Amino acid sequence: MYNFNKKQKIVLGILVAIVAGFICYYVYAKEDNASTQIDIENTIETQEDEENKSYSDDMIFVHMSGAVNKEGLIELKADSRIADAIDKAGGIRDDAYVDDINLAYKLEDGMKIHIFTKEEKEKEGEKEESDLSNLEDLTEKYVTTSSGVSTKSEESEGNSNANKSEKININTATQAQLETLPGIGPSTAIKIISYRKDNGKFSSVEDIRDVSGIGEAKFEKIKELICVK
């Protein structure tokens, strides 16, 4: 058993206190470091989640095809227009048909945008004329009375009544439904949909004449086949 004098006891007490202080500092510092590391990791994860959510909300993808320099999937800001999509696709080619392009049309995620070539547009016009001619051959069946006056046959009248009962609602019709109308091809159907999206629903069937490409002649052919319920 060691006998310490008063001075030795004081020195020993100081040493014990110093050692205990170091031990406590080491333990608490280690806990603080672990807590700080967890807080940093949680902060980083939260920031990454927020950035990913913001990135997802602010971006859309559209498919560009046709007469553009770079076809395929492109990424755009959510409020982009067709003009932005064309720029991102490297611009239009020299053979692009630009008269039908609404550069201000607002895009939505998942859309496919096809820019017609002049050759495609010409073929589409020929097809519309051919479809219209075939439709008229099928629906406009006439018989001649003894007085020499041409009148529609009963079969034609039956078809006409059936068509009237199945009118196309131009405020809700899809592109495919609009294309069943005489003289309305893909390009004109897209114009109709674009017009009602930009200007609201049609108030009357006559309002469809405000759509580019629908003149009096074409309107006369479709007016009995459409409605605005």
Secondary structure, DSSP 8 states (H G I E B T S, - for coil): -----HHHHHHHHHHHHHHHHHHHHHHHHHHHHHHHHHHHHHHHHHHHHHHHHHHHHHEEEEEEEESBSS-EEEEEETT-BHHHHHHHTT-B-TTB--TT--TT-B--TT-EEEE-BHHHHHHHHHHHHHHHHHHHHHH--EEE-TTS-EEE-HHHHHHHHHHHTT-EETTT--HHHHTTSTT--HHHHHHHHHHHHHH-S-SSGGGGGGSTT--HHHHHHHGGGEE--
